[in-house]
Amino acid sequence: MHRRFAIHLGEDGNRDGDSTGTGFIVMSTALDQTLDVIARIDKAISPQEICDGLTHFTSDFGLDCMIAGTMPSPRDHGKAQEQHLLVSEFPNGWMERYLRKEYVFIDPIIRRIQSDLAPFHWQEALPYIQDETAGVATRMLNEACEFNLKAGFAVPMITLDGTIAAVSLGGEKTDIPPHAPAMISMVSTFAIGRAIELRSRERKRIEARLTPREIECLKWAAEGKTEWEISVILSISEHTADKHLANAHRKLKAANRPQAVANAIRLGLIP
């Protein structure tokens, strides 16, 4: 039994000293663990931290590698495919080969995701191998085994704008008990949501293109400092401090200082 859910049972099937049974206790323990994982992912500030948070939980079931992203279109090749990856923590050699050979277009797991949004074990995707690409698909699956990706679990989902996304978790040998898929699906959905949020934040941060000085001024403005106080702290003129803040307001599309500070915090520009 997985260590996260192990509960010692007496001969009558109840927890030792507990006549109420273990069902509620197991459910409560599982919920606590799930909430812990969600809290950890919620604090993640990078794709690596999202991966660590999720696989710390799923590794108990043999799922110690993961990848998450949106589904590419048939027109996406090369770098365009990489843009769909939100979190990529499969073995490097495998991902390089997968992208180079464009296996995404014949991968039965991808075909299953595009056809059915229900979570599934990888082997359940085998019927989605098409006859005309069966040879290549079989070779791809064999090559994946060379990187210890022999079994796994996929969680498809659809975003609010209608984009199909998925988390795919894999490993050498999986042991997923009946109670686990629902929990894996829940935390995976939360993980990809966090990854999308970080991607959006990074894009907006790049678009804003604040200078280091503008960020410094905003940081001190967030501390409640006036333009004059900021000028003294940074050894610049009050006019220059005011100009930096005005530029930051404009770039952040803010109507006033509180909104500029709030937008900067939201984008992770200032702590």
N, C-alpha and C positions, 0 to 999 in steps of 0.2 A: 504494500500500500504506500502511496506517495507520502512523504514525510509531512507535507502541509496538511494532510487530512487524516493522519493516523490517530485513532482513538481506541484505547484498550477496551475490549468487550469482555463481559462476563459470560458464563455458560448460557445464560438466558438470552443473550444477544443484546443486552443493555450495557450501558457504560457502568463499570464497577461502582457500586454504591449509588447508582442513579436509576430509579425505577421508571423514569419517564422515557427511556429509550435514547437513541443517539441521533435520530433524524434531525431534530432541531439543532442539536449541538454541531453536527456536521455542516448543516446549512449555515449556521451562524459563523462557524470557523471559515467556511469557504467565502462567505460574504466579507468578512473582515480582511481576508487575504486579497480579495478582489479590490476592495476599497483602498488597501495599502498600495497595490500596484497602480491604480488610477491616480492616487495622490503623487506617487513617484513620477509617473509620466507627465502629470500636470506641471511639475516643477522642471521638466526637461527643457534645456535651452539649445539643444543641438540634436541632429538625427541620431548621433551615437548614443546620447543619453536616453532617447526614446527606445532605441533597440535594447540597450542594457536593462531598462526598466521592464520591458515586455518579456525578453528572453530569461530574465531572472525568475520570472514566474513560469513560463512555458517550458523551461529546461527540465522541470520535474517530470514532464511527459515525454522527454526525448526531443523536444523541439527547441534546439539551441541556436538555430540560424533563422534569419528572417529577411524578407524583402517587402516593401510596400510601395505602391504607386498607382497611377491612373493608367487606363488602358490606351495604348497607342492606336492610331488609325493605320490602315494599310499604306498610307502615303508617308508615314514616318520611317525614316531610315537613318542609320548612323547616330549622330549626335542628337537628332530629333527624338530618338527612342530614349536616350539617357535623360532627357528633360522630364520624362514621365516618372522617373524614379524619385521617390520622396525619402525613403530609407533603404539603403542597399548594404546588407551585412551578410550576404552569401559569400562563400570563399571567392577571393579575388580572381583566381584563375578561371573559375567557372563562369563568373559574370562576364569576364572579358570574352570568353569563348561564346557564351550565349548571345551577347550583343553582336559580336563579329559575324557569327553565322546566321544571325537574325532568326533564331529559334522561336521568337515570340509569335511568328506567323503560323507555326505548325504545332506549337506547344498545346497538348490537350488540356492542361490546367487552365491556360488562358482561354481556350475555347469554351470550357465549362463555365468559367467566370462570366464570360460574355453572354452565355445562354441561360444561366440560372444563378440567382443571387443568394441561394441557400449555402451556408457553410458546408464544406465537404472534405473528406480524406482524399489525399492525392490519388489513390488507386481508383476512386470513384470517377475519375476523369478519363480513364482508359477508353471507355466507349466513345469518347469524343475524338479519338484518332481517326483521321480521314483516310480512306483507302489510298488515295493518290499520294499521300505524304507519309504513309505508314512506315516505310523504311527509314526515312529521316527522323521521324518521331521516336522510333524504337532506338535508333542510335543515340539520339539526344538523351533519352532516359538512362541508357547504359552509361553514357559519359557523366551524367549527374551522379550516378552511383560511385564513380571514381573519386568524387569529392565528398563522399559520405552523405550525399543527399538521396537517401534511399526511400524515405517515407516522409509524409508531411500532412499538413492541414491548412486549408485555404479559407479565408473569410472575405467573401465579396461584399460590396456595399455600393450604394449610389449616393452621390453628394447632392446638396440642395439645388445645384445647377444642372443636375441630370447626368453628371459624369460618373462612369463606372470606375470604381477603385477597388483595391484588394490588398489584404495582408496575406502573405504566404509564408508559413513556418515549416522548417524541415529539419531533418536530422538523420542519423544512421539507423536508429531503431526507435520507434515511438511506442508509447504505452499510454493511450488516452482512454481513461475510464468513462463510463456513461455520463457522469456528472460534469466532466471537464469541458466538452465542446461549447456549452452555453457560456461558461466563464471566459474561455479563450476568445470567443466571438465578441463578448462585451469589451474586454480590455483591448482587443485588436482594433475594434471600431474607435475606441477612445484614442488609441495610439495614432491611427492614421489621421484622425481629426486634429490632433496636436501637430503632426507633421505638416499638414496642410496649413495650419495656422502659422507655423514657423516659416514656411516657404513664402506665404503671403507677406509676413512681416519683413522678411529679408528683401523681398522685391520692393516693397514700399520704402524701406530704408535706403536702398540703392537709388531709387527714384528721387528721394528727397535730397540726397547728396549734400548734406550739411558738412561744413568744414569743421576741423577740430576746434577752432576758436568759437564757432557758433554753438557747438555742443557744450563747450566749457561755460559759455555765458548762460545757456539754458539750464545747465546743472546748478549754477549759483542762483539763477532766478527761481528754480524750484525750491531752493532753501530760503526764499523770501528776500533775497538781497535786491537792492535798488540798482539802477544803472550806475550811480556814483560809487556804491559799495563794490560792485563788480569791477569797475574801472580800477579801483584801488587794489583789489585782490589780484587782478591780472596785469597790473602795471600798464594799463592802456588809458586813453582818454575816455571821458564819459560819452562823448559823441561817438567814438568807435564802438563802445559797448552797446549803445543804443542802436547803432547800425547793424551790429551782429545779431541782436535780438530781432530787429525788424526783418532781416533776411531769413532768419529761422522761422518766424511767423509765416512769412510768405511761402517758403518751401514746404512747410508742414500744413499749409492751407488752413491756418488758424486765424480766428477773428480777434483773438486777444491773447494775453500772456498765459492765463490759466489753461486755455485750450491748447496752446503751443506746448506747454509743459506736459499736459496730459497725453498729447499725441506722441511726444518724444518718449515718454515712459512706456506707452503702449508698443512702440516700435523697438524698445530695448536700447534706445540711444543714450538714455541716462537711467541709472538704477533707481 
